[in-house]
Amino acid sequence: MAEADLAERLRSHFSDVQMALGEVTVIVAPDEIASSLEHLRSEAGLEFDFLSDLSATDWPGREPRFWLAYQLYSMPHRHRMRLKAGLREEAPRVGTVTGLYPTADWLEREVFDFFGIVFDGHPDLRRIIMPDDWEGYPLRKDYSLGGVGTHYKGAFIPPVDERGM
């Protein structure tokens, strides 16, 4: 199915379908993520049976601040799309989709680890890359660039966020 045909088909069920650069994106409210993914997975002719990626972005000063992007692929039909949802800054959380897509297990843990977005009902929501005692969420835009000072051939190079430009 061509991207334009896919977008048109999705418009019959979703109110916000966008096409840009040959990619189809559906935008839903956070409380509609699970039901929307269930529809996309089970609907004949769509059958998005593989969650290939889940990522997040942080837009400080905007509302919603956080955006989740679920990258979907249909193996039977060989087409792709993205489902996005915006989350408010205060206590960003959504329900897990591990019951629909087993790959969401590790993907949700990674988003939690780096952005602090909580996935309610996740079977094992804990850090996956950062140490368990790490404070903060390194991919939030309000997180310090940090680093450590470096001594090199008699010179001292301060951490990135302490360098005067």
N, C-alpha and C positions, 0 to 999 in steps of 0.2 A: 504494500500500500504506500503510495507517495505521501510525503509529509503534509501536503495541502489537503489531501483526502482524509488523512488521519485527524488533522485539526478539525475539519468539518464534522467528522463523525463524533469527536469528543465534545463539540459544541452542543450536541443534542442532550448531553447529560451535565456538562459543566458550564457555568456562566462566564468564567474567566479563562479563556484559551488564547494563548499568544503564539505567534510564529515569528521567529527572528533567525536569520542566517541559516535557514533550512532546518531549524530545530523547533520542536513542538513543546510548549510548556503549559501546564495546567496549574493555576493558583487556587488554593483552597484555604479555608479557615483551619486553624490547628485542630479543632475538635472534629474535623471532617477527614483527617488524614487516613485513619484506618478504614473507614467505610469507602473512601474514594479508591484506596489501593485495592480493597476487596473487589470493588466493581471492575477496576482495570484488569485485575487478575482473572476474574471469572467470566467476563463478558465475551461471548462468542465473536470472533473476528478481531478482538483486541488481544486477549490472553497474554498480558504482561506478566510472565511467570518467573522472571528473574530480576531481583534487585541488584544491579551491578555496582551501585555506589550510593552512599549517603554522605552528604557534606553539609557544612554550615558556613555562613558568612556573618560577620559582625559589622554593623553600621551604627557606631555611636552617634548620638544626637538625632537619630531618625526613629520614627515609630512606625512599624515594629523595628526593633533593633536587630534581632537575630532572624535569619532566614535559613530554613532547612530545605535541601534539594535532594529529592529521591530520584536517582537515575534508573529508569526501567527499560527492560529489553524483553521482547517477545520472541522466544525461540521458534515457535511454529510459524510466525509471520515475518520474522527478521526485521522488525521495526523498533525504533527507540522513541522515548519521550522522557520528560522530566515533570515531576510533581513538586511544587514548592508551597511552603507555608511560612508565614511570618509569625514570630513570637515576641511578645512584649518583654521589655527589659527586666521587670520585676519577676523574679522566680520563673525563668523560662522552663516550661515542662510540657511534654506531650505524652501520649500513650505509646507503648512499644508496639512494633509490628513484627516481632520475632515469630509470632504464631503464623503469620502469612508468609514471611520470607526468612528462612533460617539465617541467611547471610546478614540480616540486620543485627544479630547478636553482637558481632565484633564491630560492625560499623557504628552502631549506637554507642558502644563503649568508647570508641575513639572520639566521637563528637562530644560525649560527656567529659572525657579526659581533657580535651583541648578547649572546649567552650563552656563547660558547666551546665549544659542543657540536660535536664533530667528526663529519662524515659520511664514513665510510670508503668509498673508491671514487668519490667525487664527481669529475666531470671538471674542475672549476675552482674548488676551494674556497679562496676568498680573500675579504677584506673587500669589502662591497658598498656600504656607506654611510659608515662611519667611515674616516678616513685610514689608509693602509697602516701607518704608524708609530705608530698609536694603541696605548697600553698598556692592557690590561684589557678588560672586557666590561661595557658600561654598563647592561644590564638585569639584571645579577646584583644581588641585594639587599645584597651586601657591598661594592658599588662606591660610592665617595664621591659625594654629590650634587654636590659641586664648584661650579663656576661661577667667576666672576671678580668682584672688587670693583668697585663702580660709584660713580663720582663724579656727584652730581646736585645742582645748585644749592648748591654749597658743602658738602654733606653727603657722607659716605662710607657706602655700604651694603656690608657684607662679603658674601662668598659664602654661599650658603644653609647649607652645613654648618658655617660658622663663626659663625653668628648665635646670640646668647644668647637663650633664650626665657624 
